[in-house]
Amino acid sequence: MTRDKGDPASVGLCALPRPVAAVVGAGGVFGAAHVGVGYALEQRGFHPDMIIGTSVGALNGAIAAAHPDRAAPWLDNVWTQLRRREVYPLGYLSSRASVFTDRGLRRLIARAGLPSRIEQLAVPFTAVAMDLVTGAPALLDEGDLESALLASTAIPGILPPVDREGRTLVDGGVIAYVPVLAAQQAGAASVVVLSTGPESSALSPVVPRRRAGAIAARAGLLLLHHQIERDLREVSRHIPTVVLPTGIEAWPAPWDFGHSQRLISTAELTAGRFLDGLRISGPGLYRLHGPSATSAGPGEASTSPISEAGL
């Protein structure tokens, strides 16, 4: 473990205590940014001891768990060829329970080179869903992999709920948009967070237009943002919590898969720069604070490592 002279902080991801969890958050089409961050991690030799994913993060995370050391190129090929009609095919009303069938997701999962059971993945993996009856998180770390991924990605009203082992399950992003609490519960001593979308960034003080859609969208954004911040701060009180930046400011529409290459390239560059400046010095929240910052650790927000532990 390398240390800077006169600096008690240890350098880089190698300083994170084991076991370390890669936590892959929700975000739908924004999940392409996970691929860029994945490239940056693979280039620096990062090997997680477990992967926890929710919603699109469960799908990306399962592929990463199945193909360690080469997940980013695999996912790059998937995302740069993916189109909306493959995931949300129009004209195929599933039932009264959802607008779309899960037929497209089933085909995508089938092409991903995954084993049939979660236990067969090369890296321990958990998909996070929500129990539609109780509202409790469902941590799916064993059993049938396809149904676990379908459950974790079942956006309420958009894709059908999944009946699994006596429970009705829907998208884990409803209750755990960034499932760091699940990682802590699984025994992680540190976490590396791959999160995407405007929900995961500092919110600009924008007053929405006086339109129903704009007001609802702003309220939803605030709801998710506060959930993410609450969970990150809780976990970072106990263990190092590294949130990798994407550098993306212009996010595409939630149904537009045509921007994947831009998201991947931008996230790879930004996350790589952040990782090269990362310093770890115990529990805390390690992340960017504005365009000039490089990482986070103990102290105040600046271009040197800072931390939000204890806030």
Secondary structure, 3 states (H helix, E strand, C coil): CCECCCCCCEECHHHCCCCEEEEECCCHHHHHHHHHHHHHHHHCCCCCCEEEEECHHHHHHHHHHHCCCCHHHHHHHHHHHCCHHHHCCCCCCCECCECCCCHHHHHHHHCCCCCCEHHHCCCCEEEEEEECCCCCEEEECCCEHHHHHHHHCCCCECCCCEEECCEEEEEHHHCCCCCHHHHHHCCCCEEEEECCCHHHCCCCCCCCCCCHHHHHHHHHHHHHHHHHHHHHHHHHCCCEEEEECCCCCCCCCCCCCCCHHHHHHHHHHHHHHHHHCCEECCCEEECCCCCCCCCCCCCCCCCCCCCCCCC
